[in-house]
Amino acid sequence: MELTRMKVVFFDLDGTLFDHHHSLRLAIAAMQRNYTGLTEKTVDELIDKYNIALQQAYDAYLDKVITYEEADVRKLHLFFSSLDLPEPSLDEVQKFRDTYKAVYRKNRRATSGSIEALARLREHGYRIAIITNGQVEDQTAKVKAIGIHHLIDRIITSEEAGYRKPDRRIFQSAIEQLGASLDTTCMIGDSVESDIKGALDAQLVAIMYSPTAQNSQKLLFGQQITIIQHMAQLLGHLGIGGYRVQPHFVSTPGRLMIEGIDTGLVWEPRHCLQVSKEGAQRDCSSWLKE
């Protein structure tokens, strides 16, 4: 199906629009510094163990086996068990939760290029929704924290819909809420099972978001699935012009703002490079005119 026919775009949140890995890495590193039992493992090893524990506990919550609060505690018990560490006390659990959540929330950010992509989609008249497994309050807060809430038409959560991805019914609910058509709607996500399989089961066009992928396509569930490594590529597939990549200078008294160094640095304030005018003249002399 021609992607240029799309009029509605559904996005996953965690790992697609929200840079979960960035927040997770910093939060796990903070936990490691506060607990000597974690120092024997690398941060990457701890992240792998934590993600497994997180998924197991969260799946139990989504299946309504345990409450959200219980999932938070079970996650840490599973994490410690996977590291062959003693089960944490209630005080330790609370300490870890406080440390983890404070650092995680402080460092929430959008994935590279996603804010620009959403803005360009809005400019071109696309309707945009997020389909996410989770609680309304938590996921909405996350969307607001990373600065994309004003660019989204609707946030559909598993809590509100009563179904979780990959259940086709949550996608069908999103279609109904936006008054969309199957043949002009696509789903972008990083999970093969939750996002790609779910979208295909709902007869939607599916696009895989994978920043580390080496290929532009992959055969999944009997279909060739388009893979994008950066949100700029999504715009290209939809027939929307790419990013401005030439450096742009904004001068204020005593400061010089440089934007647009490459596609990963454009538009997002957290990536803007601020330097003194003297520093820019010294380091970027090939770009600046006296």
Secondary structure, 3 states (H helix, E strand, C coil): CCHHHCCEEEECCECCCECHHHHHHHHHHHHHHHCHHHCCCCHHHHHHHHHHHHHHHHHHHHCCCCCHHHHHHHHHHHHHHHCCCCCCCHHHHHHHHHHHHHHHHHCCCECCCHHHHHHHHHHCCCEEEEEECCCHHHHHHHHHHCCCHHHCCEEEEHHHHCCCCCCHHHHHHHHHHHCCCHHHEEEEECCHHHHHHHHHHCCCEEEEECCCCCCCEEEECCEEEEEECCHHHHHHHCCCCCCCCCCEEEEECCEEEEECCCCCCCCCHHHCEEECHHHHHHHCCCCCCC
